[in-house]
Amino acid sequence: DAGVIQSPRHEVTEMGQEVTLRCKPISGHDYLFWYRQTMMRGLELLIYFNNNVPIDDSGMPEDRFSAKMPNASFSTLKIQPSEPRDSAVYFCASTLSQVEAFFGQGTRLTVV
Amino acid sequence: GENVEQHPSTLSVQEGDSAVIKCTYSDSASNYFPWYKQELGKRPQLIIDIRSNVGEKKDQRIAVTLNKTAKHFSLHITETQPEDSAVYFCAGSSGANNLFFGTGTRLTVIP
């Protein structure tokens, strides 16, 4: 397995535009997490799924953020409309029920 | 959800000295506490973890201790080396299988 795969690696967009981040978890993992990393706030848990079902989205900062997991091998995090304060590195991670969580390489988002 | 606090935010040590990073958690139901290391520009990676049924775990130069009563756990790195320089994150997980991270400690090992 190639590990958790995220795309794109880098995204630069203008304020107000829609941004979609993508994640392919490790095959067989039943949990998927989305995190946002900034210098000020560290790693923030935005939302996590278990068997494709959203379990806790209390970390999603605003209604502008939404996440889906249509099947076991794909998840998206969407920001619409994007704002400069959304600039951060977004990580996706997957795990098999409370063992090691594997992170993707992250998407560095810059909103100008 | 769980609230994990981590201290210090930055730590500088001389090569060969020990480094200690401390975390506290709020949810008494939390029972799994991993530590991740993130090198510059890379993804976080697990270095050691501990479950609530043990008080200490060691792996070569790295050890983690857990005090369930006080709800705190610590990472100890002995004989530090320059390659230990990175950002370290603690995390807590309850039976809900979530994973909440502390804000990170930037460790610098001075040669």
Interface residues (C-beta under 8 A of the other chain):
Chain A: Y31 F33 Y35 R41 G42 L43 E44 L45 Y48 N50 I55 D56 S58 G59 F91 A93 T95 S97 Q98 E100 A101 F103 G104 Q105 G106
Chain B: G1 Q6 Y32 P34 K42 R43 P44 Q45 L46 D49 F89 S93 A96 N97 N98 L99 F100 F101 G102 T103 G104
